[in-house]
Amino acid sequence: MATVASFESVDFIRDSRTILSNISWTIDSSQRWVILGPNGAGKTTLLAILASLVHPSSGTVKVLGNVMGSTDVFELRPRVGFASSDMSHRIPFNETVTDAVLTAAYGVTGRWREDYEDIDVRRALRVLSEWRLDHLAQATMGTLSDGERKRVQIARSVMTDPELLLLDEPAGSLDVGSREDVIEMLHHFASESSSPAMVMVTHHVEEIPSGFTHLLVLDNGHIVAQGPIEDTLTGDVMSEAFGRPLSITHNNGRYQATAL
């Protein structure tokens, strides 16, 4: 397995507040990681570092062979797919679904005067079909449901065939049906050997798709536990991270947390 990203003794400090402390972590190409932890644990900041949106305050981060702080992030970013609610808000409401996905080829969030090749258009349409969005190809972003917008974000993030895929709460704030649609599609995508390394942030163990292999648990900027998901996602670990007694059950590849 090739190493896709690594953190060595990483701290991240903003406005004199330590957000992440002494993070050491390695992601291999065949792994699909989940990052869990309470609000304010540092999950989204960790993802932002992987996406080269921010740099660590100290320590060493390597992403796809590039050391953060000494590489051209504009060359690196197209190799990393990133789906988040913040990114969704940057896409104009009058942008069509096809263009919202297609513009990922240029790393922009609004079509203007870019010149796209036929191969880009064909790939965008194929990705829309894979994420069950082809019937919405000409719909505008402002007319979509929350679940559809989430799926467009994921489709956009895989448009460039990335080597690392980052997902910030891809099933968050959705109704049960929309949540299960997203989780089911992520399960199939994560289970394909041709898919890239993946890192998904969530607050809820119920949102972890089957097919994800590893778990990193954060609390207050520190790593509580990390490792294969079947060994790491335990009541003891979750109780420590969330500050109350919790039980974890596992059924048909899915997890559930219950207070004791």
N, C-alpha and C positions, 0 to 999 in steps of 0.2 A: 504493500500500500504506500502511495506517495503522500507526503505531508502537504496539505493544502494551506494550513495556517497554524501559527504557533504564537503563544504569549509566554514571555519569560519575566517573572517578577514585575508585572505591570501595575502601575498606579495611575489613576486619573483624578485630577484635582480641578475643581471649578469654583471660582470665587472663594478660595480658602477652604472649601469643603471637599473632603475626600469622598469621591463617588465610587471608585474601585480601588482595592488595596491588595497588592501582592498576588496578582492573578497569574497563574502558570497553567497552561492548557494547550493541547495539541489536537488538531482536527485532521484526520486522514481522508483520502479521497472516497473511500467506500462508506464513510460514516454519515449518519443522519442524526444530528444532535438536537435535543430540546433543552432550552434554558428556562428554568422555573425559579420562582421566588416571589416574595411579597412586593407590593408597591414600594418603589424607592430602593429596590435591592441593587440596581445597576444594570439590569438586563438590557434595556434599550441602548444604554451607553456602550455596552460591550458590543452590541450589534453595529453601532455607528462606527466604532473603531475598525471592525472587520470590513465595513463598507468604505473605509478611508474618508469618512466625513469629518472625523476628528482624530487627533493624534494623542497617544498616551503622554502623560506628564513625565513618566520615567519607566524604565524597563524597555524590553524589545518586543516588537510585534512584527511578524513576517506574514505576508499574505501572498500566495502564489509566487513565492520566491523573492518578493520585494520587501525590503525593510521600511516600515512606516517612518516617515521623516526624511528619507533620503531617496525617494522615488517619485516619478511623475504620476500623481494620482489620476490624472486625466487619461493616461494610457491604461492604468490598472482598472478603473471603474467599469469599463465595458465588459471586463472579464468576470465581474461579480454582479449577479442578479440581486435586486433588493426590492421587496414589496413591503410597503408600510402605509398606514393611513395618512401620514404626512405627505408622502409622495402622491397619493391619490388627490389630495387637496390642491396640488400644483397643476393638475391637468385641467384645462378649461372645460367648463360645463358644456360648451357647444362643440367640443371635439368628438368625432365619431369614435366608436369602439375600435374600429380598424386602425384609425390614425393614432389612437392612444397607445396601441401595441406597436405599430410600425415605427413611431418616433423613438422607440428605445434603441433602434439601430444607430441613431445619431446622439443618443443620450440627452434628448431634449423632451420637454413636456408640453409642446404645442406645435403643431405643424405650421411651417411658414414657407420657406423657399427651398427646402432640402430636395435633393434629387435622388429618389429611391430607384434601385434596380429591380427588375422583375423578380429576381431571386428573393429580395427582401419582402416584396408583396406576397409572394407565394408562401414564404415562411410565416408571415403574420397570419395569413388565412388558415394555414395548417395548425398553428398554435391556438387560434380561436376555436377551431373544431375540437382540438384535444381537450380544451377546458370548457366545452359545451357552451360556447358563446357565438358560434357561427350564425345563429338566427338573429343575433343582435349586432351584426357587423356594421350596419349603417345607423344604428341607434346612437344618440348622443349621450355623453357621460351623465349629464344632468337628469336624464330620464330613468336611470338605472336604480334598482333596489340596492340596499347595502350589500347583500350577498353577491349580486352581479358585479358591483364595483370591486369587491374583494377578489373575485375571480379574474377580472380584467387586470388588476394589479399583479396577480401571480403570472398571468399570461404574458404581460409586459416584461416581467422579470426574467422569464425564460426565453424571450424573443432572441437574444443575442447568443444563445447556447452557452451560458456561463459555466465557469469551472467551479464556482461556489455560489450557492443560492441562499439568500438570507430572507427570512419571513418574520415580520414583526406582528404578532397576534393575528394571523390570517383568518381565524374563525371568531375573533373577538366581537362582541356586541351584535351577534346575529341571532335570529330566531332558530329554533331547534332544526327545522327543515333545512334552512340555508346553511347552518353550521354543519349538519351531517353531509350535505352536498360537498362542501369544501373539504371536510375531513376525508371523505371517501376518495375524492380525486387526489388529494395529497398522499393517501395510502398507496394508490396505484403508482403514482409518480415516484415516490420514495422507494418502492419495491423494484423498480426497474434498474438493472445493473448499469445501464447507460446514463442514468441520471447523475448530476453532479453531487458533490458533498453538499449537505444541507444543514442549516442552523435555524431553528424556529423558536421564537420567544412566545411564551404563553403564561397566563396566571393560573390556568385550570388544567389539572391532569386529565379531565374528561375530554379535552380538546387535542390530546396527543394521538395522531394517527398511528395505526399499526404500520410497521415498516420502519419506524424510527428506532435507532439502535442504541443511542447513548444519551445520557442526562447530565447536565451541569446545574447544580442548585446553588443559588446565591442568596445571601441575606446581608443587608447593610454593607454591600460592596465587597464582601468576603465570600470565598468558595466554602460552602458547607460540605458538599460532596460532589464527586464526578466519577463517571464510569459507565459500564454497560447498563442499560435502563432497567433490566430485570433484577440487577443486584443493587441498584442505587435508589430506585423509586420505592422507598419503604416508609412505613408509618413513622419510624424513629427519625429518619432524615427530614420528612415533611414536618413533623412536630417541632423539630429544632428550628427549621427555617421560618415557619409561620407562627411560632410562639404559642401553640396550643396543641393538646393531644389530638392526633389525627390517625385514622386507619385507612390503609390503601387496599383496595380489592382489584383483582385483575380477572377479566372475563372476555374470551374471544378477541384477544389482542388489544383491548381497551381497558382503561384504568378509571377508578372512581375514588375520590377522597371523601371521608365521612368523619365528622367530629365524634370524639369519644365522650 
